[in-house]
Amino acid sequence: MLIPKPFSKCANDESSIFPKFSLLFIIGFFTILVGVVILIVAAMLSDGSANSGVVIFIGPFPIVVGAGREAPWMVLFSIVLAVLSIIMFLVLRREVKKTDI
């Protein structure tokens, strides 16, 4: 039985997606794990004062919150990271659309 070329290509593409996904999943998991370890060590070594900054995305709108002495700098840094992530998302999305055509 002959398999048409487009279907055989799709089957090969789907089988190559899983190793890439699992590699990204493992990298993401260990990145989060290292971040948690760094936070725990920083909390143990701190003198009792803490600073925090958070960016929460609800749809395309970032909500930025900060607390502590260095909060304005952390909020500014969070806003810069949020803007960069939105720009990166838009650029990568445009690149995908160009390759699909």
N, C-alpha and C positions, 0 to 999 in steps of 0.2 A: 504494500500500500504506500503510495506516494503522499508525503505531507507537503502542502504548499509552503513556499518559502516564508511568507509573513508569519505563519503560525509557528514554524520551527524557530524563527528568530525571537518571537515573544516568549517561547518556552525557555530559551537560553537566557534571556534577559531576566526572567523571574527567578531562575535558579541562582543567578549571580547577585541578586538583590539581598538575599538572606545573609550571606557572609558579611556584606557591607553594613547591614543593619545591626547584626550582632556585634561587630567591632565597634560601631558608634555607641551602642548600648553599654558595652563594657567600659569604653573610655568615659562616657558620661557618668556611669556609676562610680568609677574610681575618682573622678574629679569631685563629685559630691562628697565622697568619703574623705578625701584629703581636705576639703574645705571644712567639714565637720571636725576633723582632728585638729586643724589649725585653730578653729574657734574654741575648742575645749582647752587647748594649751594656752591660748591667749587669755581665756577667762581665769585659768589657774594662776597665771603670772601677773595679772593686772592688779592694780592697787585699789580696786573697788569702783573706779569710774569706768563707765562704758559709753561708747558712742555707737549709733546704729543709723543706717540709711536703708530704705527699702523702695523698690520700684515694683508696682503691681500693674500689670497690663489687663485692662478690661476692654476687649476689642482693640481698636487702634489707639485708645486713650491711656497714657501712662499716669498713674497716681503715685506721687513721690512723697514719702514721709521720712522724717529724720528726728533723732532725739540725742541730746548730749551736747558737750562743749563744742565739738567739731562738727556738729550737725549741718551747718550751712555748706561746708566743704563737701561733706558726704552727699548731701542732696544735689549739689552742683555736679559732682562726679556721677551720681545716679542718672541725672538728666542727660548728661553727655553720653553715657552708655546706652540709654534708651533711644536717643536720637540716632546714634551709630547703628544700633541693632535694627531700627526701622529702615534706615538707608540701605543697610546690607540686605535686608529682606527684599526690598523693592528692586535692588540691582540684580540679585540672584533670581528673582522671579522673572525679570525681564530677559535674563540670559536663557532661562529654561524655555520661555515662549519663542525666542529666536531659534533655538535648536529644534523645536518641534515642527517648525514650518518647513 
